[in-house]
């Protein structure tokens, strides 16, 4: 056990500690599924597993509560696997290395997996807690939430019977979520050829790093700088000023994370090298000044490279650079229905050279308004189509329309007021949750989402605020008792 098991309430922290030791990358959840099944068998808990790998466990009602409506607790079992570039870590085999850092729990150089590991831990803790008071209980753990919502899309028949669903995948203590954005991915593929590098060119590698990154839903309104867009700005300038030739570009990783790092290898005519270096210094200084207040750790470095043998064909490099510079990124519109809520956004998530002479650019669009989601998707597609790329879209997922008259919301808010003598915030979230898909399959469900405070999710800066976990736990138990 790690030091976090000494924290209170001990039951939930012990479950979270155990979960951090089980590898659970998205689409590779086999080990955590085995763990959950073994947990259910060890504790003689009824369970069911569907074809896609979702697991639901069932606990009978507390004596005297048998006639209460059944309640579903829900969390996803996969985690975002991001690490700092200087950290050696195998997400498929290594346990997360947790530590207490002041008022927070963090991981050593990687994502913590509290999204949604702490939600899983709460569900398991309720199943173990003999003093918890509740009606019939179902605890659902879904697969592959982070990269496709696959578990929610393919939830097996007859897995759920509850009237109320409490989603444990929120990240702001004191806030009750009753709605979320829908989303869709747009993937553009450029086909290129390589040609001999021109003579009398000198080559460089530019790196952008140490950006804050974060969740492309929760953090998109915070002005976080996109590493792919930043590298492309330098390439665009060099293309027009010096006939730059691009050899390689790589940036970002996950579709739902704001990219923190990117780099490119390119050449400049040797006769312009001294002039280019001076121009680069001014360019980097301008960006440092531009990003000063929102990205204080922003780093951009330029290093000379040995001679490169090949570069992209000129047509493709121009199309790629122009498209990355031109495609919209960030907040597109704020909501007029819910003040302060991002309505529509888009995130240029990754640029990757792949086998078969393909450059794949992945982006994701979100909106709480279905027509606006379609429109921002069309904006992104149009830019890449004009650049000559092949464009495809994912199936997308629906939003969750708020129901402010929900009995579940009423009881949860009452519990919060009684426990903490303050009013909870009731709001919608721009990030995607599985709730919209559950509602499609079970249209009579009433749902609410809450959790402890998490920051820096989907990045190695992910951290869980210790003081909010007891409040999360107390609210969950009190809500279950009073439904």
N, C-alpha and C positions, 0 to 999 in steps of 0.2 A: 504494500500500500504506500502511496505517496503522502506528502504532508497535507494535502487537501482533505484527507479523510478526518482530520482533526477539527474541521470546520463544522459549524452548526447550520441547519439540522443534519446530524451525522448520517442519517439514513439516506438522504438524497445525495450527499457528497460521496458516500461509499459507492453508490450505484454509478455515479458519474465517473469516479476514478476507475472502476472496473471497465466501463465503456471505452475510456481513453486508451485502454490497453489492447483493444480489439481493432485491427485495421478495417476500415469501412469506406474506401473510395466509392464514389458514384459508379454504378454499373458493375461493381466488384464487391458486392455486399455478402458474399457467401459466408465469410467468417462471422460476421455479426448476426446473420440469420441462424447459424449453428449455435451461437451464444444464446440467443433468445429462446430457441427451442429447448436447449439444455436447461436454461433458467426455469422455464415453465415445467419441465419434467421434474427438476430437482425440488421445486416447491409445490408440486402436485396441483398445478394450475391448468385448467382447461385451455387449450389453444387450438388454433386453426391456421394453416398456411395455404395460400392460394398458389396458382401456377406461376405467377410472376415473382413470388418471394415475399409478399406482404405477410405479416404475422399479426394475428389478433389474439389476445388473451382475455379470458372472462373470469370475473370474480363475483360470486353471489352477493346479494344485498345483505347489509347488516340486519340483524334480527330486528323486526319491527318496521323495516324499510322496504319490504318485499314488493309493496304495491306502488312504489315510486317509479317514475319513468326511468328507463335505462339511459345511462350517460356513457358517451364515448370520449375517451381521452386519446389524442392523436399526436404523433410526432414522426418525423422521418428519420430513418436509420443511417443514411449516407451523410458524408461530410465533404466540404470543399477542401481539396488538397493543394495548398499553396505553401511555398517555402522561400526563404531568402536564397539568393543565388549562391551564397558562400556556405550554405548549410548542406551537409550530407545527410540525406534522409530518404528512406524507402517507405512510402505510404502503404504499400501492399503487405509489408511485413513488420515494420517497426511500430512500437507503441508510442503514442504522443508523450512527450516529456513535459509534464505540467510543473508549474511553480507558483508560489504565492509572491506577488509583487505589490507590496503595500496593500491597497484596498481591492486589488484585482487578482484573479487567477489568469495566468497566461501560459503559453507553450514556448519551448526553446526554439525559436527560429522558424516555426511552422504555424499554420492555423491550429487553433485549439480544438475545434470540433464541438464547441458548446452549442453551435448551430448545427444540428438540433439535439446534441448529446445531453444537454441539461433537461430538455423536454422528455427525452427517452428516460432519463434517470428519474424524473418526477413520476412518470407512468409506472415504472418498475417499483418505485418506493411506495406508491399507493397500494399496489398489489401485495406488498409485503407488510404494510402497516396494519397490525391487528386492531389498533385504536381508531383508525379512520372510519368515519360513519358515512354511508352512502347507499343509494339504491343499487339495482343491478348495474354492473360496471363492465365495459369493454375497453380494452386498451389496444389501439391499432398502431403498428409500426410499419411505415411504408418505405419502399425502396426508391432510389433514383429520383428524389425530389429535385436535386440541384441541377441536373443536366437534362431533364426532360419530363419531370412529373410522371414518370412511367408507372410507378406504383398506383398513383391516383387514377391515371387513365385506364389501367387494366385491373382495377380492383375486382376481385372475384365475386361471383354471385353469392348472396346470402352471407356475406362476411359481417355485416353490421345490422343491428336491430334497434339501436338506441334512438331516442327522440331528440336528444341534445348532443352536440359535439363541441368539446373544448379543444381547440388547437393550441399546442404548447410550443409554437414556433415563432413567437414574437420576441422583441429585443428591447423593449422599453418598459421598465417597471412603472406602474401608475397609469398605464394606458391600456384601454380595452379596445381591441380592434374588431370591427364588424363589417369590414369590406376590404377588398384588395384589387389591384390592377390585373388585367389580363395581359398576355404577352405572346410574342412570336419571334422566331429567329429568322434572319435573312443571311444567306451564305452566298458570297460572290466568288467565282472561280475564274482566274485569269490563266490562259494557256500561253506559254512563252517558249522561246528558243534561246539557247546560249550561243554567243559568238565570241571570237577571239577578242581579248581586251585590246583596245587601241594602243598603239605605241606612244611613247613620250607622255604617259600618264603616271601619276603618283597616287597611291591608294591609301585610304584611311578607314578607320572604324569609329563610328560615333555611337556612344551609349547614353541612354537616358535611364536613370535609376533613382531609387530612394523616394519615389512618389508614394503618396498615402494609399492610393487604390481604394478598395472597399467594395461594398455591395452595389451592383448597378441599379438596384431599386431604392434601397434605403439611403444611399449616399450620393445619388446622382445630382441632388440639389445643393450639394455642399461645395461645388466648384472644383472638385478634384480634377487634376490635370490628367489627360489621357496620353500615355507614353507613345502610342502609335501615331497620333496626330502630331505630337511634338517632333518626333524624328522626321516625319514627312514634311514638316515646315522647313527644316534645314535642307532636305533633299530638293524641295521645290525651288528654294533660293539658289542652290548650287546648279540645278538644271538650267535655270534661266540666265544665270550670270556667267557660268563657266562650262556649259555643255557637260555637266556631271554624267558619269556612267555608273549605274547601279549594278552591283554584283549580288547582293544578298540583303534581305530584310526579315527580321523576326521580332515579334512583339506580342505581349499578352499571352493569355492561356485559356481561361475559362470564360464561357459565354456570358455568365452573370457576374463577372468581376470587372471593375474598372481597371484597365491594365496599368501596372506600376513600372514595368521595365520594357525596353525595346532597344534594338540596335540595328545598324545597317553598315554594310561594307560598300564603298564606292570609290571612284577615281576622279581626279581633277587633272587637267592638262598641267604637266610639270612646270611650264613657264608661268603658271598662275598660282603656284603653291604658296609663296610668301604672301601674296595678296589675299588668297583664300584664308590663310590662317588668321590674318588680321581681321578679315570680315567675320570669321567664325567667332573670334573673341568678342567682338561687338554684339553679334547675334546672341551668344550665350549670356552675355551680361544683360542684354535687353530682356531675355526670358527670365533670368533670375529676378530682375526687378518686377516684371509682370506677374510672376508667381509668388512673390515674396510673402504675402499675407495668407495665401491658401496652401502653399506647398513650401514651408520653410526649409525642408531638407532636400529639395530638388537638386539633383546632380546631373551634369551633362559633361561628358569627357570626349576628347578627340585624340586618337592615337594613330600614328603612321603604321602602315601595314607593308609586309613584303609584296612584291609584284603579284597581282592576281591574274590568272590565266584567262578567265572568261567573265563576260558581263551579259546582262539581259539584252535582248534585242531592243532597239531604240523605241519602237512603237509600244511595246508592252511596258517598258519602264515609265514612259510618259503617261500612259493610261493609268497605271497603278498609282503613281505619285499624285497625279491630278485628282484621282478618285478619292484617295485617302484624305487629301487636303480638303476636298470639296464636300464630302459626305457629311450630313448633319450629325452632331454628337452632343449629348447632354440633354438638358431640359428643353423641350419643345413648347410646352404650354402648361400653365398652372390652372388648377381647377377653379371654376367660378361657383361650383356647388358646395365645395368644402374648402373654406379659406385655409391657405397654407399647405394644401395637398398638391403635389405634383400630379398633373393629369396625364401628360404624355411625355415620353422621353425615348432616347435611343442611345445605345452604347456600342462604340466600335471596339469590340472585345479583343480580337486577335488577328494577326497577319502571319501566315505560315507558308513556307516553301515545302511542298510535299512531293512524293514520288509521282512520276509521269509528267514532269515539267508543268506542275500546277502550282499556282499561288492561291491559297484559300483565305479569304477575308470573312470573318464571322462577326456578325453584329446581332444585337437583340433590341426589340422595340417593346415598350410597355405603355398601356393606357387604361384608365378606368372607364373610358368611353370607347365602345367597340368600333365605331366609325372612325374615330381619331386614331386608334391603333392601326386600322387599315391604311389610313392616309399617310402616317409616318412611315409605315412599311413601304408604301409606294414611293415616297420621297427617296428612301435609301435605294430601292430597286432602280429607280430612274437614273440616279447618279452612276451606279455601276453598269447599268445597261448602256448608257451613253459612252462609258469607257470601254465597252466591248466585252465585258465579263458575262459569263453565264450565271444567272441568278435563280436560286431556289429558296423556298421558305419551309420552315417546320410546320407541323399541324397547328401549332399555337394552343393556347389554353384560355379558358374564359375567366373573366373577372368574377368577383363575389359582390353582388349588389347588397348594400347595407339594409338591415331591417332594424330600425331604432325602436320598434315596438316589441321586440323579442322578449319573452318571459325569461329566457336564459340571461340576456343582457341585464334585465331588471334585477334578478337575483344576484348576479355577479357584482353589479354596481353597489347594491345594498350591502353585500358582504364587505366590499372594499371600504365603504364609508364607516361601517361599524368597527372594523378592525383597526383602521388607521386614522379615523377622524378627519378625513379629507376627501374631496371629490375626485374620482378618477376621470381622466380624459377619455372620452369616447370618440374614436376616429377611424378613418380608413387608412390603408397603407399602400404606398406605391409599389412595394415589392409584391411578387406573386406568391400566393399561398395555394395549397391544395384544396382549399375550401370550395372554390368555384366548381371544381370537378366533382367533389362529393355531393354538392347541391344538384348537379345534373343527374346523378345516379339516385339520390335520395332527396327529392324536391321538398319534402316536408321537414327536413332537418332545421333546427335552430342552432346557430353557431356563434361562438365568440373565441377570440384568440388573445392570450396574454402570456407573459413570461418575465424573467428577470432582465436586468439591463446588460446588454452586450454591446461592445463597440469594436470597430475594425474588422467586422466579420468578412469572410472571404479573403482575408489577407493575413500575413504572419503577425500582424499587430492585433489580431482578434483577442479580446479579453472579456472576462465575465466579472461583474461587480459583486463582490462577496456579500455585501450588506443587503442586496436585493433578493438573494436566494431565499432567506427565511420568509420574507414578505410574499414572494411567489408561492412558496409552499403553504403558508397559512391561508392565503386567498383560495388556493385550489381546494384545500380540505374544507374550508368553510362553505365554499360554493357547493361542493358535493353534498355536504350535510343538509343544506337548506333548499336544494332544488325539489 
